[in-house]
Amino acid sequence: MTRTTIESKTKTVTIGFDVPFCVIGERINPTGRKKLAAELEAGDFSTVERDALEQVACGAMVLDVNAGVVYNSNPNPNETEPPLMEAMIRLVQGLVDVPLCIDSSVPGALEAGLAAAEGRPLLNSVTGEEDRLELVLPLVKKYNVPVVAISNDDTGISMDPEVRFEVARKIVQRAADFGIPAQDIVVDPLVMPVGALGDAGRQVFTLVRRLRDELGVNTTCGASNISFGLPNRHGINAAFLPMAIGAGMTSAIMNPVRSVEMEAIRAANFLMNHDPNGTEWIRFARVLEAVKGGQDFATASAEVAAAGRAGRRRSRG
């Protein structure tokens, strides 16, 4: 089975078909978050710190770090984003021990993040666009890291899933030309909103199966894309994620501070025997009990996790 390995200085996370679904926390991203963008331009990292700690407490196994702020004082991201990315990477990895996902459309920011990161981060991302392939794949090879491959190319995002599959195949083949193995390619097949395209769910399930069976690659997605523009989005997301996992999806970039989606993922892990003896499911049930008792979700998660670690130390002693 294909396994993609991501590492921090002290922790290893594996993305694969026979291991628990990998939750990549999406919150450290100023896109659409005016308050966070303004804080970052002012050199205030308090929200980043809070988001890092909260997401890990709620179950994120990897944290995505995006420094895509357009400064009012300097609108050139090629100048502003690399130093900001370096600062954010150093800050976050000093707070939490999970591996990081370095997320940028600016090649200089990707390299700045790679140079600052400890361990083996995930790089986000490369597309099938020719200039992007020539800029990003050498970085992937130089730093020996896995990369998210997004299934669009110079023609844009196709509504045809066959075209998106062929773009993924192209990226895998081009990566091989650089000596990058398929196990280090995590394909994002692009989830379309089901509110705009009624077949979006079935499309992505079919694509994920083909990517697993024909290309032998792991997969990821922006999980909330499926429900964009619809009411009760968490209900749709919570239904989508286990179905995607059943089809072979192995990770998602998502907000873990949502108990409905995380409950669905943990249930899917249990049902697919990726949670031996239901240990994580039982731990999560204790979190929900604490939440019903009045605690916030992040605090309850952190306290239950700490109690579990203490219990394991006692049993070893």
Backbone torsions as a table, in degrees:
resi	resn	phi	psi	omega
1	MET	NA	141.4	178.7
2	THR	-68.4	132.2	176.9
3	ARG	-131.8	129.4	177.2
4	THR	-106.9	124.8	-174.9
5	THR	-104.8	128.0	176.3
6	ILE	-123.0	140.1	-174.6
7	GLU	-136.2	144.5	162.6
8	SER	-98.7	-166.8	178.1
9	LYS	-66.2	-30.5	-172.2
10	THR	-124.7	-7.4	-172.9
11	LYS	-134.2	142.8	176.1
12	THR	-114.8	132.9	175.3
13	VAL	-119.7	134.0	179.8
14	THR	-111.6	130.3	171.3
15	ILE	-100.3	125.4	-178.0
16	GLY	-170.3	172.5	-175.8
17	PHE	-79.6	-18.9	-175.0
18	ASP	-115.1	20.5	179.0
19	VAL	-130.1	166.5	-179.8
20	PRO	-57.1	146.9	178.5
21	PHE	-56.7	134.4	-176.1
22	CYS	-91.4	118.8	178.1
23	VAL	-96.3	117.8	178.9
24	ILE	-105.0	112.1	-175.9
25	GLY	-69.1	130.8	-171.8
26	GLU	-100.0	-3.3	-164.4
27	ARG	-70.6	-26.1	-177.0
28	ILE	-82.1	74.4	-173.9
29	ASN	-155.6	117.3	-177.3
30	PRO	-79.0	-4.0	179.9
31	THR	-60.5	121.1	-179.7
32	GLY	74.5	6.4	-179.7
33	ARG	-120.2	87.0	-173.9
34	LYS	-60.7	-39.1	-179.4
35	LYS	-63.4	-45.5	179.4
36	LEU	-64.4	-42.7	179.2
37	ALA	-59.1	-44.1	180.0
38	ALA	-65.4	-39.6	177.8
39	GLU	-61.5	-45.1	-177.7
40	LEU	-64.8	-40.0	177.5
41	GLU	-63.2	-31.4	179.8
42	ALA	-86.0	-0.4	-179.5
43	GLY	79.9	19.9	-179.9
44	ASP	-100.2	116.1	-175.7
45	PHE	-108.8	18.0	-174.8
46	SER	-64.1	-39.3	178.5
47	THR	-69.0	-37.7	176.2
48	VAL	-59.7	-45.1	179.1
49	GLU	-60.3	-47.1	-179.4
50	ARG	-62.9	-43.9	-179.5
51	ASP	-64.4	-38.7	179.4
52	ALA	-62.3	-50.8	-177.4
53	LEU	-66.2	-41.8	-177.3
54	GLU	-66.7	-42.7	-178.2
55	GLN	-64.8	-41.8	178.3
56	VAL	-65.7	-41.1	177.9
57	ALA	-60.0	-33.1	-176.9
58	CYS	-89.3	-0.5	172.6
59	GLY	119.5	2.4	176.8
60	ALA	-64.2	133.4	179.8
61	MET	-96.3	-22.5	177.7
62	VAL	-140.0	147.3	176.6
63	LEU	-115.1	125.7	173.3
64	ASP	-79.9	133.1	178.6
65	VAL	-121.7	116.0	-178.5
66	ASN	-121.2	127.1	-177.7
67	ALA	-110.7	28.6	-173.3
68	GLY	-77.8	64.8	177.3
69	VAL	-97.9	131.6	171.0
70	VAL	-94.1	104.9	-177.2
71	TYR	-68.2	140.2	171.8
72	ASN	-66.4	-34.8	-177.6
73	SER	-78.1	-23.2	-179.9
74	ASN	-154.2	103.0	-175.0
75	PRO	-81.2	8.1	-177.6
76	ASN	-93.5	102.6	-177.1
77	PRO	-66.3	-23.5	177.8
78	ASN	-64.6	-23.2	178.4
79	GLU	-95.2	-39.9	-172.6
80	THR	-88.6	-32.1	-171.6
81	GLU	-74.6	-39.8	-179.5
82	PRO	-57.6	-49.3	178.9
83	PRO	-66.7	-32.6	177.5
84	LEU	-67.8	-41.9	178.1
85	MET	-60.7	-45.0	179.2
86	GLU	-58.9	-44.6	-179.1
87	ALA	-64.2	-41.5	-178.7
88	MET	-67.8	-41.0	179.3
89	ILE	-62.0	-46.9	-179.5
90	ARG	-62.7	-39.7	179.5
91	LEU	-64.4	-51.7	-174.1
92	VAL	-64.9	-43.5	-178.3
93	GLN	-72.1	-13.5	172.1
94	GLY	-82.1	-15.3	-178.4
95	LEU	-98.1	-37.6	-174.6
96	VAL	-130.0	159.5	-176.6
97	ASP	-104.0	7.5	-179.6
98	VAL	-81.1	155.5	175.3
99	PRO	-65.0	161.2	-176.5
100	LEU	-115.7	156.0	174.2
101	CYS	-117.3	115.4	-176.1
102	ILE	-88.6	115.6	-166.3
103	ASP	-119.9	113.2	178.8
104	SER	-164.4	154.0	170.9
105	SER	-96.9	-1.3	-178.2
106	VAL	-101.0	112.9	-177.6
107	PRO	-55.8	-37.1	178.7
108	GLY	-63.5	-34.7	177.6
109	ALA	-71.0	-38.0	176.5
110	LEU	-59.8	-46.0	-178.4
111	GLU	-69.4	-37.0	177.1
112	ALA	-61.5	-40.5	177.6
113	GLY	-66.6	-41.6	179.2
114	LEU	-63.4	-39.8	-179.4
115	ALA	-67.3	-31.0	-177.6
116	ALA	-87.7	-22.6	-173.1
117	ALA	-74.5	140.7	172.5
118	GLU	-94.4	144.5	179.4
119	GLY	85.6	-140.8	-175.2
120	ARG	-132.0	88.4	-177.7
121	PRO	-75.6	167.9	171.3
122	LEU	-94.2	135.8	-179.8
123	LEU	-99.8	132.8	-176.5
124	ASN	-131.4	97.0	23.4
125	SER	-168.2	176.2	169.7
126	VAL	-119.9	150.4	174.5
127	THR	-119.7	-177.3	176.9
128	GLY	-84.4	4.1	176.9
129	GLU	-68.4	135.9	-172.4
130	GLU	-59.6	-45.6	-177.8
131	ASP	-66.9	-33.2	178.6
132	ARG	-68.8	-41.5	177.0
133	LEU	-59.2	-43.5	-176.9
134	GLU	-72.4	-24.2	178.6
135	LEU	-87.1	-41.4	-170.1
136	VAL	-89.9	-41.5	-175.9
137	LEU	-60.3	-37.0	173.9
138	PRO	-61.5	-33.3	175.9
139	LEU	-67.0	-41.8	178.2
140	VAL	-58.8	-44.0	179.6
141	LYS	-68.9	-45.0	-177.2
142	LYS	-59.0	-44.2	-175.5
143	TYR	-96.2	-2.4	178.2
144	ASN	53.2	57.5	-179.5
145	VAL	-123.8	157.2	172.6
146	PRO	-78.6	160.7	-175.6
147	VAL	-139.5	143.6	171.5
148	VAL	-80.0	128.5	-179.7
149	ALA	-112.1	113.9	-176.4
150	ILE	-94.3	132.4	-169.3
151	SER	-82.8	54.1	167.9
152	ASN	-130.8	157.9	-177.1
153	ASP	-135.4	-157.8	-176.6
154	ASP	-64.2	-17.8	178.7
155	THR	-88.6	-3.7	-179.6
156	GLY	100.8	-157.2	179.2
157	ILE	-97.7	118.9	-179.5
158	SER	-85.2	143.2	172.9
159	MET	-79.6	-9.8	-178.3
160	ASP	-89.5	115.2	-177.8
161	PRO	-62.7	-26.9	177.5
162	GLU	-64.3	-40.0	178.6
163	VAL	-65.8	-42.0	179.9
164	ARG	-65.4	-34.6	175.5
165	PHE	-64.2	-43.2	-178.6
166	GLU	-67.2	-33.0	174.8
167	VAL	-64.0	-43.1	177.2
168	ALA	-60.6	-42.8	178.8
169	ARG	-60.5	-42.9	179.5
170	LYS	-59.7	-44.4	-179.0
171	ILE	-64.2	-42.9	179.1
172	VAL	-61.4	-42.2	-179.9
173	GLN	-67.3	-42.8	178.9
174	ARG	-66.0	-36.7	176.4
175	ALA	-62.2	-41.1	178.6
176	ALA	-60.1	-34.1	177.6
177	ASP	-62.3	-27.6	177.4
178	PHE	-90.2	1.6	-177.7
179	GLY	82.1	21.2	180.0
180	ILE	-97.9	120.5	-175.5
181	PRO	-75.8	157.7	-179.9
182	ALA	-59.5	-28.9	-179.3
183	GLN	-65.7	-17.8	178.8
184	ASP	-98.9	11.9	175.1
185	ILE	-111.1	121.4	176.6
186	VAL	-113.0	107.5	-171.0
187	VAL	-84.9	131.7	168.9
188	ASP	-100.6	106.3	-175.9
189	PRO	-77.0	-0.6	178.9
190	LEU	71.7	101.2	177.6
191	VAL	-83.1	124.4	178.5
192	MET	-91.6	153.0	178.1
193	PRO	-67.2	126.7	-179.1
194	VAL	-68.1	-22.2	177.1
195	GLY	-68.6	-25.5	179.0
196	ALA	-99.1	-28.3	-177.4
197	LEU	-134.5	101.9	-173.5
198	GLY	-58.1	-24.0	-178.0
199	ASP	-94.2	8.5	-172.8
200	ALA	-58.8	-41.2	-179.6
201	GLY	-63.7	-51.1	-179.3
202	ARG	-63.6	-34.9	177.1
203	GLN	-57.6	-50.9	-174.7
204	VAL	-70.1	-33.6	177.3
205	PHE	-63.4	-42.5	178.0
206	THR	-64.5	-43.6	179.9
207	LEU	-61.7	-43.6	-178.0
208	VAL	-62.7	-42.4	178.1
209	ARG	-61.0	-42.9	179.8
210	ARG	-65.9	-40.9	179.3
211	LEU	-62.9	-37.8	177.3
212	ARG	-70.2	-49.9	-171.4
213	ASP	-78.2	-36.8	-174.4
214	GLU	-97.2	-34.7	-179.1
215	LEU	-106.1	-16.8	178.1
216	GLY	65.9	37.0	-177.8
217	VAL	-114.4	154.5	170.7
218	ASN	-78.0	165.4	-173.9
219	THR	-137.1	158.4	175.7
220	THR	-147.1	176.0	177.2
221	CYS	-165.9	163.4	166.0
222	GLY	-83.1	99.9	-166.8
223	ALA	-59.8	-35.6	-174.6
224	SER	-77.2	-8.4	178.8
225	ASN	-58.8	-33.2	-174.9
226	ILE	-60.8	-30.4	-174.0
227	SER	-105.5	8.9	-174.3
228	PHE	-54.7	131.0	176.1
229	GLY	83.5	0.9	-175.9
230	LEU	-108.6	156.8	172.7
231	PRO	-75.3	162.9	177.7
232	ASN	49.9	50.8	-174.7
233	ARG	-61.5	-35.1	-177.3
234	HIS	-65.5	-33.1	176.6
235	GLY	-64.6	-43.0	178.5
236	ILE	-65.7	-46.2	179.8
237	ASN	-59.1	-40.8	-177.3
238	ALA	-69.1	-26.3	174.0
239	ALA	-80.4	-39.7	-176.7
240	PHE	-64.0	-45.0	-171.8
241	LEU	-61.2	-49.1	177.1
242	PRO	-62.6	-34.4	177.8
243	MET	-66.1	-40.1	177.4
244	ALA	-65.3	-40.8	177.5
245	ILE	-61.6	-43.0	177.8
246	GLY	-61.6	-31.2	178.8
247	ALA	-79.5	-14.4	178.4
248	GLY	120.9	2.7	175.7
249	MET	-63.9	135.3	-173.0
250	THR	-114.1	-7.3	176.7
251	SER	-160.9	166.4	174.5
252	ALA	-152.5	145.0	172.6
253	ILE	-93.3	116.4	-168.2
254	MET	-158.4	172.3	175.9
255	ASN	-90.8	111.5	-178.8
256	PRO	-78.3	-9.8	-178.6
257	VAL	-85.3	51.3	-179.2
258	ARG	-144.1	102.0	-170.8
259	SER	-65.2	-27.7	-178.1
260	VAL	-66.2	-49.3	-179.7
261	GLU	-66.3	-42.2	-179.5
262	MET	-67.3	-35.2	175.8
263	GLU	-62.3	-41.6	179.4
264	ALA	-64.2	-40.6	179.7
265	ILE	-66.5	-44.5	-179.6
266	ARG	-65.6	-36.1	176.0
267	ALA	-65.0	-41.8	178.6
268	ALA	-63.2	-42.0	177.5
269	ASN	-58.8	-42.1	-179.9
270	PHE	-64.7	-46.9	-176.9
271	LEU	-67.2	-26.3	179.2
272	MET	-94.0	9.1	178.4
273	ASN	62.7	31.8	172.8
274	HIS	-98.3	6.2	177.3
275	ASP	-131.0	80.4	-175.1
276	PRO	-54.6	129.4	178.6
277	ASN	64.5	11.6	177.8
278	GLY	66.5	25.3	-175.2
279	THR	-58.3	-49.1	-178.5
280	GLU	-68.5	-35.2	178.6
281	TRP	-64.0	-41.4	178.9
282	ILE	-66.9	-41.8	177.7
283	ARG	-60.4	-42.5	-179.2
284	PHE	-65.9	-35.9	177.1
285	ALA	-61.0	-36.8	177.6
286	ARG	-67.1	-35.8	176.1
287	VAL	-62.0	-46.6	-178.8
288	LEU	-63.4	-36.6	176.5
289	GLU	-62.5	-40.9	179.4
290	ALA	-67.0	-36.4	177.9
291	VAL	-64.6	-42.8	176.9
292	LYS	-62.1	-26.9	178.8
293	GLY	-82.3	-1.0	174.2
294	GLY	116.7	-9.0	178.5
295	GLN	-77.2	152.7	171.9
296	ASP	-77.3	160.2	-170.1
297	PHE	-62.9	-44.0	-177.2
298	ALA	-64.3	-44.1	180.0
299	THR	-63.8	-44.3	179.2
300	ALA	-61.2	-43.2	179.3
301	SER	-61.1	-45.6	-178.4
302	ALA	-64.1	-40.8	-178.2
303	GLU	-69.4	-39.9	178.3
304	VAL	-66.7	-40.4	178.2
305	ALA	-63.1	-42.7	179.5
306	ALA	-63.4	-40.2	177.7
307	ALA	-63.9	-38.2	178.2
308	GLY	-64.9	-41.2	178.3
309	ARG	-65.0	-41.3	178.6
310	ALA	-63.1	-39.7	179.2
311	GLY	-64.2	-40.6	178.5
312	ARG	-65.7	-38.6	178.6
313	ARG	-64.1	-40.5	178.5
314	ARG	-63.6	-39.6	-177.1
315	SER	-69.2	-32.5	178.1
316	ARG	-74.8	-31.8	-178.8
317	GLY	-73.9	NA	NA
